[in-house]
């Protein structure tokens, strides 16, 4: 029973993040406005082209992208705030 609930919760969380973690030009601007000058799509996404809503895969996020999703969950935010990347200290 707990396994089923855990799987259902994981699916729900993944479903919620799929539409919200897509690369957006506004995210780059948001980070640059916060003082992060060396940011580009590949800072958070490892795919050759920035993903769209249809092509987004959480597995293709870099450690920084995964960290941003963790921050979104921890802060109970509706969307990722790219300015948070200023606080990221992990591997690139």
C-alpha positions in Angstrom: 0.0 0.0 0.0 2.8 2.5 0.9 4.6 1.7 -2.3 1.5 2.5 -4.3 1.0 5.8 -2.5 4.7 6.6 -3.0 4.5 5.9 -6.7 1.3 8.0 -7.0 3.0 10.9 -5.2 6.0 10.7 -7.4 3.9 10.8 -10.5 1.9 13.7 -9.2 5.1 15.7 -8.4 6.6 14.9 -11.8 3.4 15.9 -13.5 3.4 19.3 -11.7 7.0 20.0 -12.6 6.9 19.1 -16.3 5.1 22.2 -17.3 7.0 24.4 -14.9 10.6 23.5 -15.6 10.7 24.2 -19.3 13.4 26.5 -20.4 12.1 30.0 -21.0 14.0 33.1 -22.2 12.5 34.9 -19.3 14.4 32.6 -16.9 17.7 33.8 -18.5 16.7 37.4 -18.1 15.5 36.8 -14.5 18.9 35.4 -13.6 20.8 38.1 -15.4 18.7 40.8 -13.6 19.7 39.1 -10.3 23.4 39.5 -11.2 24.2 36.1 -12.8 26.0 37.1 -16.0 27.4 33.7 -17.1 24.0 31.9 -17.4 22.7 30.1 -20.5 20.2 27.4 -21.2 22.9 24.7 -20.7 23.4 25.9 -17.1 20.3 23.9 -16.2 19.5 21.8 -19.2 21.8 19.2 -20.7 19.9 18.6 -23.9 21.3 20.0 -27.1 18.3 22.3 -27.6 16.3 23.9 -24.8 13.3 21.7 -24.1 9.7 22.6 -24.8 6.7 21.5 -22.8 6.5 18.5 -25.0 10.2 17.5 -24.9 11.1 18.3 -21.3 12.6 15.4 -19.3 13.7 15.9 -15.7 16.5 13.3 -16.4 18.1 15.9 -18.8 18.6 18.5 -16.1 22.1 19.3 -14.9 22.8 19.3 -11.2 22.0 23.0 -11.2 18.6 22.4 -12.8 17.8 19.6 -10.4 18.8 21.9 -7.5 16.4 24.6 -8.8 13.5 22.1 -8.8 14.5 21.1 -5.2 14.4 24.8 -4.2 11.0 25.2 -5.9 9.6 22.3 -3.8 11.3 23.5 -0.6 10.0 27.0 -1.0 6.6 25.7 -2.1 6.8 28.1 -5.1 4.5 27.9 -8.1 7.5 28.2 -10.5 11.2 28.2 -10.5 12.8 31.6 -9.8 15.9 31.6 -11.9 17.4 34.2 -9.6 17.9 31.4 -7.0 20.8 30.2 -9.2 22.9 32.8 -7.4 22.7 30.7 -4.3 23.8 27.5 -6.1 27.2 26.2 -5.0 27.2 22.7 -6.4 28.8 21.3 -9.5 28.1 22.9 -12.8 
